[in-house]
Amino acid sequence: MSPTVSENLLQDLEQELTSPQDAKAQLRFVNYVIDLLSFYTIVIICIILIALTAYGSKVFQVIESMSDISDFVLLHVLYGIYMLLVEGVFKGKTLGKLITRTRVVHLRTDSFSWRDAFRRGCMRMIPLEYFTACVGSPFHDQWTETRVIKEKKRS
């Protein structure tokens, strides 16, 4: 006995409602902006705290002597470490993902591990990696086999 069309339709609808949906590019961009702002807020707070220490002037001399390329690379490395720690501690969530009700999951397991956070953080350290999001899925998703999904609403 084969299922009727209405039974298939109900099964398809149930699967649609229960399976996680990928977050749209606009939502991911909002996540990125919020996460970038939170990162720079922490950087500014750290700079202020360093300035208040006895070593502040020496640290600023070192920063001033760095080239623009060194600054660019340093900020990408720090951002990668920041995202690695935040996504690792909060199991695939960041401030941006918390606000937009999204999270990161592994493609095959629908869970998120420190290994995934480490790999995504390392990928974010690659300068200009973010431009890959403009043409589709960013490298930090492709190469780590992860995706950002919308969380289900709680009833």
RODRENSE-235843 format. One record per residue: residue in one letter; residue number from 1; x, y, z of N, C-alpha, C in turn. Coordinates in nm, 3 decimals. Layout:
 residuo num     nxx     nyy     nzz    caxx    cayy    cazz     cxx     cyy     czz
       a NUM       X       Y       Z       X       Y       Z       X       Y       Z
...
//
This chain:
 residuo num     nxx     nyy     nzz    caxx    cayy    cazz     cxx     cyy     czz
       m   1   0.084  -0.116   0.000   0.000   0.000   0.000   0.090   0.124   0.000
       s   2   0.076   0.209  -0.099   0.159   0.328  -0.108   0.090   0.446  -0.042
       p   3   0.169   0.540   0.012   0.107   0.656   0.078   0.035   0.745  -0.023
       t   4  -0.069   0.807   0.023  -0.145   0.896  -0.065  -0.072   1.028  -0.080
       v   5  -0.120   1.107  -0.174  -0.059   1.238  -0.199  -0.066   1.326  -0.075
       s   6  -0.179   1.322  -0.004  -0.194   1.406   0.114  -0.098   1.363   0.225
       e   7  -0.074   1.233   0.239   0.022   1.186   0.339   0.164   1.232   0.303
       n   8   0.199   1.225   0.174   0.331   1.272   0.131   0.344   1.422   0.156
       l   9   0.239   1.496   0.129   0.241   1.640   0.148   0.258   1.673   0.296
       l  10   0.187   1.600   0.382   0.200   1.622   0.526   0.341   1.589   0.573
       q  11   0.399   1.480   0.523   0.536   1.444   0.560   0.635   1.551   0.513
       d  12   0.616   1.600   0.392   0.704   1.705   0.339   0.693   1.833   0.422
       l  13   0.571   1.868   0.459   0.549   1.988   0.539   0.612   1.972   0.678
       e  14   0.595   1.854   0.738   0.653   1.828   0.870   0.806   1.837   0.863
       q  15   0.865   1.781   0.759   1.010   1.786   0.744   1.056   1.930   0.724
       e  16   0.980   2.007   0.648   1.012   2.148   0.624   1.013   2.226   0.755
       l  17   0.916   2.196   0.842   0.904   2.268   0.969   1.009   2.224   1.071
       t  18   1.052   2.099   1.064   1.146   2.047   1.164   1.291   2.052   1.121
       s  19   1.321   2.060   0.993   1.461   2.064   0.950   1.513   2.207   0.957
       p  20   1.638   2.224   0.999   1.693   2.359   1.011   1.710   2.425   0.875
       q  21   1.679   2.553   0.870   1.691   2.631   0.747   1.819   2.713   0.753
       d  22   1.891   2.720   0.640   2.010   2.803   0.633   1.972   2.949   0.648
       a  23   2.057   3.022   0.718   2.037   3.166   0.733   2.066   3.234   0.599
       k  24   1.987   3.332   0.565   2.005   3.405   0.440   2.127   3.497   0.448
       a  25   2.179   3.534   0.331   2.300   3.616   0.323   2.285   3.748   0.398
       q  26   2.167   3.809   0.392   2.146   3.937   0.461   2.159   3.920   0.612
       l  27   2.105   3.811   0.664   2.112   3.784   0.807   2.257   3.757   0.848
       r  28   2.330   3.687   0.764   2.471   3.659   0.793   2.552   3.787   0.790
       f  29   2.517   3.880   0.701   2.587   4.008   0.697   2.563   4.086   0.826
       v  30   2.440   4.083   0.876   2.408   4.148   1.003   2.491   4.085   1.115
       n  31   2.501   3.952   1.116   2.585   3.883   1.214   2.728   3.935   1.207
       y  32   2.781   3.945   1.086   2.919   3.988   1.066   2.940   4.130   1.120
       v  33   2.849   4.221   1.089   2.862   4.360   1.135   2.859   4.366   1.287
       i  34   2.765   4.296   1.348   2.754   4.296   1.495   2.879   4.236   1.557
       d  35   2.926   4.124   1.503   3.046   4.059   1.557   3.170   4.146   1.539
       l  36   3.180   4.213   1.425   3.294   4.301   1.400   3.291   4.420   1.496
       l  37   3.174   4.477   1.518   3.162   4.588   1.614   3.198   4.543   1.756
       s  38   3.154   4.424   1.795   3.188   4.374   1.928   3.338   4.348   1.940
       f  39   3.401   4.298   1.834   3.545   4.276   1.833   3.619   4.408   1.850
       y  40   3.583   4.508   1.770   3.651   4.638   1.779   3.626   4.706   1.913
       t  41   3.511   4.685   1.973   3.484   4.738   2.106   3.582   4.679   2.207
       i  42   3.604   4.549   2.198   3.699   4.483   2.288   3.841   4.532   2.262
       v  43   3.878   4.550   2.135   4.011   4.601   2.101   4.031   4.740   2.161
       i  44   3.931   4.827   2.148   3.942   4.963   2.202   3.954   4.960   2.354
       i  45   3.875   4.875   2.420   3.884   4.862   2.565   4.024   4.814   2.605
       c  46   4.077   4.718   2.533   4.213   4.668   2.562   4.318   4.778   2.542
       i  47   4.302   4.858   2.439   4.397   4.968   2.414   4.391   5.069   2.529
       i  48   4.272   5.101   2.574   4.257   5.194   2.687   4.321   5.136   2.812
       l  49   4.298   5.007   2.839   4.358   4.943   2.956   4.510   4.940   2.947
       i  50   4.562   4.914   2.827   4.708   4.914   2.808   4.763   5.055   2.830
       a  51   4.690   5.155   2.782   4.735   5.293   2.798   4.744   5.333   2.945
       l  52   4.662   5.272   3.027   4.661   5.304   3.170   4.773   5.234   3.248
       t  53   4.843   5.141   3.185   4.950   5.070   3.254   5.083   5.143   3.237
       a  54   5.182   5.099   3.312   5.316   5.158   3.303   5.382   5.128   3.169
       y  55   5.339   5.022   3.102   5.400   4.983   2.974   5.327   5.043   2.854
       g  56   5.226   5.124   2.878   5.144   5.178   2.772   5.222   5.249   2.664
       s  57   5.314   5.338   2.702   5.388   5.415   2.601   5.476   5.323   2.516
       k  58   5.534   5.221   2.577   5.618   5.126   2.502   5.534   5.046   2.403
       v  59   5.416   5.004   2.445   5.328   4.927   2.357   5.286   5.013   2.239
       f  60   5.253   5.139   2.264   5.211   5.227   2.156   5.326   5.259   2.061
       q  61   5.448   5.263   2.112   5.563   5.283   2.024   5.578   5.165   1.928
       v  62   5.558   5.045   1.980   5.566   4.925   1.895   5.454   4.928   1.791
       i  63   5.334   4.963   1.832   5.221   4.969   1.739   5.246   5.074   1.631
       e  64   5.298   5.189   1.671   5.328   5.295   1.574   5.433   5.253   1.472
       s  65   5.526   5.169   1.515   5.634   5.128   1.424   5.590   5.019   1.325
       m  66   5.472   4.962   1.346   5.423   4.858   1.257   5.376   4.918   1.125
       s  67   5.392   4.843   1.017   5.344   4.889   0.887   5.194   4.865   0.876
       d  68   5.132   4.926   0.776   4.989   4.906   0.754   4.956   4.760   0.728
       i  69   5.043   4.691   0.657   5.021   4.549   0.628   5.027   4.468   0.757
       s  70   5.123   4.500   0.843   5.134   4.430   0.972   5.008   4.452   1.055
       d  71   4.958   4.576   1.058   4.834   4.605   1.130   4.718   4.522   1.075
       f  72   4.708   4.518   0.942   4.602   4.444   0.874   4.606   4.296   0.912
       v  73   4.725   4.237   0.904   4.741   4.095   0.936   4.715   4.070   1.085
       l  74   4.768   4.156   1.172   4.748   4.140   1.316   4.600   4.144   1.351
       l  75   4.527   4.238   1.295   4.384   4.247   1.324   4.308   4.124   1.275
       h  76   4.346   4.069   1.159   4.281   3.947   1.110   4.311   3.828   1.200
       v  77   4.434   3.818   1.246   4.469   3.708   1.337   4.393   3.722   1.468
       l  78   4.389   3.842   1.524   4.315   3.864   1.648   4.165   3.838   1.631
       y  79   4.110   3.879   1.517   3.968   3.855   1.491   3.941   3.704   1.481
       g  80   4.030   3.631   1.415   4.015   3.486   1.406   4.018   3.420   1.542
       i  81   4.111   3.466   1.627   4.120   3.411   1.763   3.994   3.446   1.843
       y  82   3.950   3.570   1.830   3.828   3.614   1.899   3.708   3.527   1.860
       m  83   3.688   3.509   1.729   3.575   3.429   1.681   3.589   3.283   1.723
       l  84   3.711   3.230   1.719   3.736   3.092   1.763   3.691   3.076   1.908
       l  85   3.735   3.167   1.995   3.700   3.156   2.137   3.551   3.174   2.161
       v  86   3.491   3.274   2.098   3.348   3.300   2.121   3.263   3.184   2.069
       e  87   3.289   3.140   1.944   3.210   3.029   1.890   3.236   2.899   1.967
       g  88   3.359   2.879   2.012   3.390   2.758   2.089   3.321   2.756   2.224
       v  89   3.331   2.867   2.297   3.271   2.874   2.430   3.118   2.865   2.423
       f  90   3.060   2.934   2.326   2.914   2.941   2.317   2.855   2.845   2.214
       k  91   2.932   2.743   2.177   2.886   2.633   2.092   2.820   2.681   1.962
       g  92   2.895   2.761   1.885   2.848   2.802   1.755   2.768   2.931   1.754
       k  93   2.770   3.002   1.864   2.697   3.129   1.870   2.796   3.243   1.896
       t  94   2.761   3.359   1.846   2.834   3.483   1.874   2.729   3.586   1.914
       l  95   2.772   3.706   1.946   2.675   3.809   1.981   2.580   3.834   1.864
       g  96   2.635   3.841   1.743   2.551   3.862   1.625   2.451   3.748   1.606
       k  97   2.497   3.626   1.623   2.408   3.510   1.604   2.305   3.502   1.716
       l  98   2.341   3.547   1.835   2.246   3.549   1.945   2.133   3.647   1.915
       i  99   2.169   3.764   1.865   2.069   3.867   1.835   1.979   3.824   1.719
       t 100   2.037   3.762   1.615   1.958   3.723   1.497   1.900   3.582   1.508
       r 101   1.922   3.517   1.620   1.870   3.381   1.645   1.917   3.282   1.539
       t 102   2.048   3.282   1.518   2.111   3.185   1.429   2.224   3.117   1.505
       r 103   2.277   3.011   1.447   2.393   2.943   1.506   2.463   2.863   1.399
       v 104   2.585   2.821   1.430   2.664   2.742   1.337   2.649   2.595   1.373
       v 105   2.637   2.511   1.272   2.635   2.366   1.292   2.722   2.300   1.186
       h 106   2.771   2.181   1.217   2.845   2.102   1.120   2.744   2.042   1.022
       l 107   2.782   2.031   0.896   2.689   1.982   0.793   2.635   1.843   0.823
       r 108   2.721   1.755   0.872   2.678   1.616   0.890   2.616   1.587   1.024
       t 109   2.656   1.659   1.128   2.611   1.623   1.262   2.509   1.719   1.322
       d 110   2.490   1.835   1.262   2.404   1.939   1.317   2.443   1.976   1.460
       s 111   2.571   1.957   1.494   2.622   2.002   1.623   2.745   2.089   1.595
       f 112   2.808   2.138   1.699   2.925   2.224   1.681   3.026   2.190   1.789
       s 113   3.153   2.179   1.750   3.258   2.138   1.844   3.370   2.241   1.846
       w 114   3.461   2.224   1.940   3.580   2.309   1.947   3.664   2.293   1.820
       r 115   3.663   2.173   1.764   3.738   2.151   1.640   3.682   2.238   1.528
       d 116   3.549   2.244   1.519   3.485   2.330   1.419   3.520   2.477   1.445
       a 117   3.515   2.518   1.571   3.547   2.657   1.606   3.692   2.689   1.570
       f 118   3.782   2.595   1.598   3.924   2.617   1.565   3.944   2.633   1.414
       r 119   3.883   2.544   1.339   3.899   2.549   1.193   3.837   2.677   1.135
       r 120   3.719   2.716   1.183   3.656   2.839   1.135   3.738   2.961   1.174
       g 121   3.792   2.962   1.295   3.875   3.074   1.340   4.001   3.088   1.256
       c 122   4.064   2.976   1.224   4.184   2.979   1.139   4.151   3.031   1.000
       m 123   4.037   2.991   0.946   3.999   3.037   0.812   3.973   3.187   0.811
       r 124   3.923   3.239   0.921   3.895   3.383   0.929   4.023   3.466   0.934
       m 125   4.133   3.403   0.967   4.261   3.474   0.972   4.316   3.505   0.834
       i 126   4.259   3.443   0.732   4.305   3.467   0.596   4.250   3.602   0.550
       p 127   4.339   3.699   0.523   4.288   3.829   0.478   4.209   3.814   0.348
       l 128   4.106   3.891   0.337   4.018   3.896   0.221   3.929   3.772   0.207
       e 129   3.927   3.686   0.306   3.841   3.567   0.302   3.695   3.607   0.298
       y 130   3.663   3.723   0.351   3.524   3.766   0.361   3.461   3.797   0.226
       f 131   3.545   3.828   0.127   3.490   3.857  -0.005   3.427   3.732  -0.068
       t 132   3.464   3.613  -0.020   3.404   3.491  -0.074   3.255   3.483  -0.040
       a 133   3.214   3.552   0.066   3.072   3.554   0.103   2.990   3.631   0.000
       c 134   3.055   3.722  -0.072   2.984   3.802  -0.173   2.946   3.719  -0.295
       v 135   3.017   3.609  -0.317   2.991   3.526  -0.435   2.930   3.391  -0.397
       g 136   2.886   3.378  -0.274   2.826   3.252  -0.231   2.860   3.223  -0.086
       s 137   2.895   3.101  -0.059   2.927   3.059   0.077   3.071   3.096   0.111
       p 138   3.095   3.158   0.227   3.232   3.195   0.263   3.321   3.072   0.283
       f 139   3.451   3.092   0.260   3.547   2.982   0.275   3.540   2.921   0.415
       h 140   3.516   3.004   0.518   3.515   2.947   0.653   3.397   2.852   0.674
       d 141   3.299   2.852   0.586   3.193   2.750   0.587   3.230   2.633   0.497
       q 142   3.275   2.663   0.377   3.307   2.558   0.279   3.417   2.465   0.330
       w 143   3.525   2.521   0.375   3.641   2.439   0.412   3.626   2.371   0.547
       t 144   3.531   2.413   0.626   3.510   2.350   0.757   3.384   2.266   0.762
       e 145   3.311   2.260   0.649   3.187   2.183   0.640   3.087   2.224   0.748
       t 146   3.070   2.355   0.761   2.973   2.408   0.856   2.875   2.498   0.782
       r 147   2.767   2.532   0.850   2.670   2.624   0.794   2.603   2.699   0.908
       v 148   2.548   2.814   0.875   2.475   2.894   0.973   2.327   2.871   0.949
       i 149   2.257   2.833   1.054   2.114   2.803   1.042   2.032   2.897   1.131
       k 150   1.906   2.912   1.095   1.813   2.985   1.180   1.765   2.889   1.290
       e 151   1.759   2.939   1.412   1.709   2.855   1.520   1.558   2.853   1.517
       k 152   1.504   2.743   1.560   1.360   2.729   1.566   1.305   2.815   1.678
       k 153   1.188   2.871   1.654   1.121   2.950   1.758   1.070   2.857   1.865
       r 154   1.088   2.900   1.987   1.038   2.819   2.099   0.893   2.856   2.127
       s 155   0.812   2.755   2.148   0.670   2.784   2.172   0.642   2.796   2.319
//
